[in-house]
Amino acid sequence: MRRDERTRVEEARIRAEEERKRKQSEIDRKKAEVRKRLEEASKAKQKAKKGFMTPERKKKLRLLLRKKAAEELKKEQERKAAERRRIIEERCGHAKKLDGANEGNGKEKILSHRWRIRTAGDDITSELQTILKQYHARIAALESDKYDLEYVCKRKDHQLRDICKEYYDRILKCEAHKWDLEWEVRKREFEINELNMQVNDLRGKFLKPTLKKVSKYENKFAKLQKKAAEFNFRNQLKQVKKKEFLMEEEEKERKTKEEFQLKKREDKGKEVEATEE
């Protein structure tokens, strides 16, 4: 029984392994087919791209481009000619009919238009006169405009020259002021250098005096005396002076001083009177 079970297990394992291998081989085969198809499609695209522009197609394309360029050039020339005619008509007016007005046309033209001259000779001359008057008036207006423009241009030229001259004078003044300031600065720098040299010379001549050593204990002693004077109550007491406490000698001195001052005043008064007399 055990052997049968083992054989069954082995057979099942072998079958599963074979099934797995078979599935893997199918997957690999499908991948290879897909890869091959993609390569073929890419090659076909490359071939199609390479063979699209043949020499004949290139030649036709060049011809079409040349034809298109010629048409564009022709249209551009026509547009420029129309613009030129329009500008000429705006500036000079429309062209007038001058049939028979030119004397150098020859006998043939005179004979061909003789019937017109016979029927409407006066009308043609009057029409020519009006046309000539119009042209003359237009020429006069243009000449006047030309003169005005020339005058304006000359006036602007003079104004521009005056402005340029004014600016040139200002520039010269600024340059002169600049040179003056630079000269002043250099002069001051020279004076400062001279003073520095003199100071250095003086420092070299005179020696510094030797300073005396002062003991710190004397300063401390002076501070202590000052504090003791602050706490001295006798100095803080007020002195009261009354007449009843004065001595006899002090009274005598005071009297002598008063008498001396009175004598001085009397002597001065006598001197003043003598000078006035």
C-alpha positions as CSV (number, residue, x, y, z in Angstrom):
1,M,0.0,0.0,0.0
2,R,2.7,2.4,0.9
3,R,4.5,1.7,-2.4
4,D,1.4,2.4,-4.4
5,E,0.9,5.7,-2.6
6,R,4.5,6.7,-3.3
7,T,4.2,5.8,-7.0
8,R,1.0,7.8,-7.2
9,V,2.6,10.8,-5.6
10,E,5.6,10.5,-7.9
11,E,3.4,10.3,-11.0
12,A,1.3,13.3,-9.9
13,R,4.5,15.3,-9.3
14,I,5.9,14.3,-12.7
15,R,2.6,15.3,-14.4
16,A,2.5,18.7,-12.7
17,E,6.1,19.3,-13.7
18,E,5.4,18.4,-17.3
19,E,2.3,20.7,-17.3
20,R,4.3,23.6,-15.9
21,K,7.0,23.1,-18.6
22,R,4.4,22.9,-21.3
23,K,2.7,26.2,-20.2
24,Q,6.1,27.9,-19.9
25,S,7.0,26.7,-23.5
26,E,3.7,28.1,-24.8
27,I,4.3,31.5,-23.1
28,D,7.8,31.7,-24.6
29,R,6.5,30.8,-28.0
30,K,3.8,33.5,-27.8
31,K,6.4,36.1,-26.7
32,A,8.7,35.1,-29.6
33,E,5.8,35.5,-32.1
34,V,4.9,38.9,-30.7
35,R,8.5,40.0,-30.8
36,K,8.8,38.8,-34.4
37,R,5.6,40.6,-35.5
38,L,6.8,43.9,-33.9
39,E,10.2,43.6,-35.7
40,E,8.5,43.0,-39.0
41,A,6.2,46.0,-38.4
42,S,9.1,48.3,-37.6
43,K,11.0,47.1,-40.7
44,A,7.9,47.7,-42.9
45,K,7.6,51.2,-41.5
46,Q,11.2,51.9,-42.1
47,K,10.9,50.7,-45.7
48,A,7.8,52.8,-46.2
49,K,9.5,55.9,-44.9
50,K,12.6,55.4,-47.0
51,G,10.6,54.8,-50.2
52,F,8.1,57.7,-49.8
53,M,10.2,60.5,-51.4
54,T,11.2,59.1,-54.7
55,P,13.2,61.2,-57.2
56,E,10.1,61.8,-59.3
57,R,8.2,63.1,-56.3
58,K,11.1,65.3,-55.3
59,K,11.2,66.8,-58.9
60,K,7.5,67.5,-58.8
61,L,7.7,69.1,-55.4
62,R,10.5,71.4,-56.6
63,L,8.5,72.4,-59.6
64,L,5.5,73.1,-57.5
65,L,7.6,75.2,-55.1
66,R,9.1,77.2,-57.9
67,K,5.7,77.8,-59.4
68,K,4.3,78.9,-56.1
69,A,7.3,81.3,-55.5
70,A,6.8,82.8,-59.0
71,E,3.1,83.4,-58.4
72,E,3.9,85.0,-55.0
73,L,6.5,87.2,-56.7
74,K,4.1,88.3,-59.4
75,K,1.4,89.1,-56.9
76,E,3.9,91.1,-54.9
77,Q,5.0,93.1,-58.0
78,E,1.3,93.8,-58.9
79,R,0.6,95.0,-55.4
80,K,3.6,97.3,-55.4
81,A,2.6,98.7,-58.8
82,A,-1.0,99.3,-57.6
83,E,0.3,101.0,-54.5
84,R,2.7,103.2,-56.6
85,R,-0.2,104.2,-58.9
86,R,-2.4,105.1,-56.0
87,I,0.3,107.2,-54.4
88,I,0.9,109.0,-57.7
89,E,-2.8,109.7,-58.1
90,E,-3.1,111.0,-54.6
91,R,-0.1,113.4,-55.0
92,C,-0.5,114.4,-58.7
93,G,-4.2,113.8,-59.4
94,H,-5.8,111.8,-62.1
95,A,-4.4,111.9,-65.6
96,K,-6.2,114.2,-68.0
97,K,-7.0,113.5,-71.6
98,L,-4.7,115.5,-73.8
99,D,-5.7,114.2,-77.3
100,G,-4.5,116.7,-79.9
101,A,-2.6,118.8,-77.4
102,N,0.9,117.6,-78.4
103,E,2.2,119.2,-81.6
104,G,4.8,116.5,-82.3
105,N,2.3,113.7,-82.9
106,G,2.7,113.9,-86.7
107,K,0.5,114.4,-89.7
108,E,-1.2,111.1,-89.4
109,K,-2.6,111.9,-86.0
110,I,-3.6,115.4,-87.1
111,L,-5.5,114.0,-90.1
112,S,-7.2,111.3,-88.0
113,H,-8.5,113.8,-85.5
114,R,-9.3,116.6,-87.9
115,W,-13.0,116.1,-87.6
116,R,-12.7,116.6,-83.9
117,I,-10.8,119.8,-84.3
118,R,-13.3,121.1,-86.9
119,T,-16.4,120.4,-84.7
120,A,-15.1,121.3,-81.3
121,G,-11.9,123.4,-81.7
122,D,-13.0,126.0,-79.2
123,D,-14.0,123.4,-76.7
124,I,-10.7,121.6,-76.9
125,T,-8.7,124.8,-76.4
126,S,-10.9,125.9,-73.4
127,E,-10.5,122.4,-71.9
128,L,-6.7,122.5,-72.4
129,Q,-6.6,125.9,-70.7
130,T,-8.6,124.7,-67.7
131,I,-6.3,121.7,-67.4
132,L,-3.2,123.8,-67.6
133,K,-4.6,126.2,-65.1
134,Q,-5.3,123.4,-62.7
135,Y,-1.7,122.0,-63.1
136,H,-0.3,125.5,-62.7
137,A,-2.3,126.1,-59.5
138,R,-1.2,122.7,-58.2
139,I,2.5,123.4,-59.0
140,A,2.2,126.8,-57.3
141,A,0.7,125.2,-54.2
142,L,3.5,122.6,-54.1
143,E,6.1,125.3,-54.5
144,S,4.7,127.3,-51.6
145,D,4.6,124.1,-49.5
146,K,8.2,123.4,-50.5
147,Y,9.2,127.0,-49.5
148,D,7.4,126.7,-46.2
149,L,9.1,123.3,-45.4
150,E,12.5,124.7,-46.3
151,Y,12.0,127.7,-44.1
152,V,10.9,125.4,-41.2
153,C,13.9,123.2,-41.7
154,K,16.3,126.1,-41.7
155,R,14.7,127.6,-38.6
156,K,15.0,124.2,-36.8
157,D,18.6,124.0,-37.9
158,H,19.3,127.4,-36.4
159,Q,17.6,126.5,-33.2
160,L,19.5,123.2,-33.0
161,R,22.8,125.1,-33.6
162,D,21.9,127.5,-30.8
163,I,21.0,124.7,-28.4
164,C,24.2,122.9,-29.3
165,K,26.3,126.0,-28.8
166,E,24.6,126.6,-25.4
167,Y,25.3,123.1,-24.3
168,Y,28.9,123.4,-25.5
169,D,29.3,126.5,-23.4
170,R,27.9,124.8,-20.4
171,I,30.2,121.9,-20.9
172,L,33.2,124.2,-21.1
173,K,32.1,126.0,-17.9
174,C,31.6,122.7,-16.1
175,E,35.1,121.6,-17.2
176,A,36.7,124.8,-16.1
177,H,34.9,124.6,-12.7
178,K,36.0,121.0,-12.4
179,W,39.6,121.9,-13.1
180,D,39.4,124.7,-10.5
181,L,38.0,122.3,-7.9
182,E,40.7,119.7,-8.6
183,W,43.4,122.4,-8.3
184,E,41.9,123.5,-4.9
185,V,41.8,119.9,-3.7
186,R,45.4,119.4,-4.7
187,K,46.4,122.6,-3.1
188,R,44.7,121.6,0.2
189,E,46.3,118.2,0.1
190,F,49.7,119.8,-0.4
191,E,49.1,122.1,2.6
192,I,47.9,119.1,4.7
193,N,51.0,117.2,3.8
194,E,53.2,120.2,4.7
195,L,51.5,120.6,8.1
196,N,51.9,116.8,8.7
197,M,55.6,117.1,7.9
198,Q,56.0,120.1,10.3
199,V,54.2,118.2,13.0
200,N,56.5,115.2,12.5
201,D,59.5,117.5,12.7
202,L,58.3,119.0,15.9
203,R,57.7,115.6,17.4
204,G,61.2,114.6,16.6
205,K,62.8,117.7,18.2
206,F,61.1,117.8,21.6
207,L,61.3,114.9,24.0
208,K,58.5,113.9,26.2
209,P,59.0,114.8,29.9
210,T,59.3,112.1,32.4
211,L,56.2,111.9,34.6
212,K,56.4,111.7,38.4
213,K,55.0,108.7,40.1
214,V,52.1,109.5,42.5
215,S,51.4,107.1,45.2
216,K,47.9,105.8,45.5
217,Y,47.9,106.1,49.3
218,E,48.0,109.9,49.3
219,N,44.9,110.0,47.1
220,K,43.2,107.6,49.5
221,F,44.2,109.8,52.5
222,A,42.8,112.9,50.8
223,K,39.5,111.1,50.1
224,L,39.3,110.0,53.8
225,Q,39.9,113.6,54.9
226,K,37.1,114.8,52.7
227,K,34.7,112.3,54.1
228,A,35.7,113.3,57.7
229,A,35.1,116.9,56.8
230,E,31.6,116.0,55.7
231,F,30.9,114.4,59.0
232,N,32.4,117.3,61.1
233,F,29.5,119.0,62.8
234,R,31.4,122.1,63.9
235,N,31.8,123.2,60.3
236,Q,28.1,122.6,59.6
237,L,27.0,124.9,62.5
238,K,25.9,128.5,61.6
239,Q,27.9,131.5,62.9
240,V,25.7,134.1,64.6
241,K,27.1,137.7,64.8
242,K,25.4,140.2,67.0
243,K,26.4,143.6,68.2
244,E,26.1,142.8,71.9
245,F,28.9,140.2,71.6
246,L,31.3,142.6,69.7
247,M,34.5,143.6,71.4
248,E,35.6,147.2,72.0
249,E,38.6,146.9,69.7
250,E,36.4,145.8,66.9
251,E,34.1,148.8,67.4
252,K,37.1,151.1,67.4
253,E,38.4,149.7,64.1
254,R,35.0,150.1,62.6
255,K,34.8,153.7,63.6
256,T,38.3,154.5,62.3
257,K,37.3,152.9,58.9
258,E,34.2,155.0,58.7
259,E,36.2,158.2,59.5
260,F,38.8,157.4,56.9
261,Q,36.1,156.8,54.2
262,L,34.5,160.2,55.1
263,K,37.8,162.0,54.8
264,K,38.4,160.4,51.4
265,R,35.0,161.6,50.2
266,E,35.6,165.2,51.4
267,D,39.0,165.3,49.6
268,K,37.5,164.1,46.4
269,G,34.8,166.8,46.6
270,K,37.3,169.5,47.1
271,E,39.4,168.4,44.1
272,V,36.3,168.4,41.9
273,E,35.4,172.0,42.9
274,A,39.0,173.1,42.3
275,T,39.0,171.7,38.8
276,E,35.6,173.3,38.0
277,E,36.9,176.8,39.1
